[in-house]
Amino acid sequence: MPQVVLSDNGHEFLGEVFTSWLKSNGVALQYIQPGKPNQNAFIERFNRTFREEVLDRNLYVRLDDVREATYWWMINYNEERPHDSLGGMSPVEYRNQYVEGSTFEVSA
C-alpha cells in the first residue's frame, strides 16, 4: 500500500467509501489545492494519455471490453513504447541494456 494518495478535489475522491477505505488501510489522503492541477501533474498527464489512447478511441459496449483494451495498452506502455525519460528506449530495451552491463543476475 502507498503511504499517501495525492488527489484532486473531485467528488469521486471525497466520498465516504473511498476515504474510509484509505483510513482503514492506513493510507493518508492529501489533496492538491483547488484549481492547481499542476500540483499533481504526473497523474494529470497519465489521465490525458489514457483517455486519448484508450477511452476516446472506441465506443465500448461492455466493461470487459474496456478492461481488455486497458490490458493491451498497459503492455504496450510498460514494455514496448519508447519513453523520453529512458533516452527514447522502451522499458524492455532499457532493462536489457542495464542487464548487459551488470554483474548481477536478473530474472526476466
C-alpha positions in Angstrom: 0.0 0.0 0.0 1.2 3.5 -0.6 1.7 5.7 2.4 -0.1 8.7 0.8 -2.5 9.2 -2.1 -2.3 12.6 -3.7 -5.6 13.6 -5.3 -7.6 16.5 -6.7 -10.8 17.6 -5.0 -13.2 15.7 -7.3 -16.3 14.3 -5.8 -15.1 10.8 -6.5 -12.3 11.4 -4.1 -14.4 13.0 -1.4 -16.8 10.1 -1.0 -17.2 8.2 2.3 -16.4 4.7 0.8 -13.1 5.9 -0.7 -11.9 7.9 2.3 -13.0 5.1 4.7 -11.1 2.5 2.7 -7.9 4.7 2.8 -8.2 5.2 6.5 -8.9 1.5 7.3 -5.8 0.6 5.3 -3.5 3.2 6.9 -3.2 5.4 3.8 -3.1 9.1 4.1 -5.1 11.3 1.7 -3.6 14.6 0.6 -5.5 16.9 -1.7 -3.9 19.4 -4.1 -5.0 23.0 -3.9 -8.3 23.7 -5.8 -7.6 24.9 -9.3 -3.9 23.8 -9.2 -3.8 20.6 -11.4 0.0 21.2 -11.9 0.5 20.1 -8.3 -0.5 16.6 -9.5 1.0 16.8 -13.0 2.0 13.2 -13.2 -1.5 11.8 -12.9 -3.0 14.6 -15.0 -0.6 13.6 -17.8 -1.4 9.9 -17.3 -5.2 10.6 -17.3 -4.9 12.6 -20.5 -2.8 9.9 -22.2 -5.1 7.1 -21.2 -8.2 9.0 -22.2 -6.8 9.9 -25.6 -5.2 6.5 -26.4 -7.8 4.1 -24.9 -11.1 5.6 -23.8 -11.7 8.1 -26.7 -10.6 5.7 -29.5 -13.5 3.3 -29.2 -17.2 3.1 -28.2 -17.2 0.4 -25.6 -20.3 -1.8 -25.1 -19.1 -3.8 -22.1 -16.8 -3.1 -19.2 -14.8 -6.2 -20.1 -14.0 -4.5 -23.5 -12.5 -1.6 -21.6 -10.6 -3.9 -19.4 -9.1 -5.8 -22.4 -8.2 -2.6 -24.2 -6.6 -1.3 -21.0 -4.6 -4.6 -20.6 -3.1 -4.3 -24.1 -2.4 -0.6 -23.7 -0.6 -1.3 -20.4 1.6 -4.0 -22.0 2.5 -1.5 -24.8 3.1 1.4 -22.5 5.1 -0.5 -19.9 7.1 -2.7 -22.2 7.2 -1.6 -25.8 6.7 2.1 -26.2 9.8 4.4 -26.3 10.0 6.7 -23.3 11.7 10.1 -23.3 12.9 9.5 -19.8 14.7 6.4 -20.9 16.5 8.1 -23.8 14.0 7.0 -26.4 14.2 3.3 -25.4 11.4 1.1 -24.4 11.4 -0.2 -20.8 12.4 -3.6 -22.1 15.3 -2.2 -24.2 16.4 -0.2 -21.2 16.3 -3.2 -18.9 18.2 -5.3 -21.3 20.9 -2.7 -21.7 21.2 -2.4 -18.0 21.4 -6.2 -17.6 24.2 -6.4 -20.2 26.4 -4.0 -18.2 25.6 -5.6 -14.8 27.5 -8.2 -12.9 24.3 -9.3 -11.2 21.9 -12.0 -12.5 18.5 -10.6 -13.3 15.4 -12.7 -13.9 13.0 -11.7 -16.6 
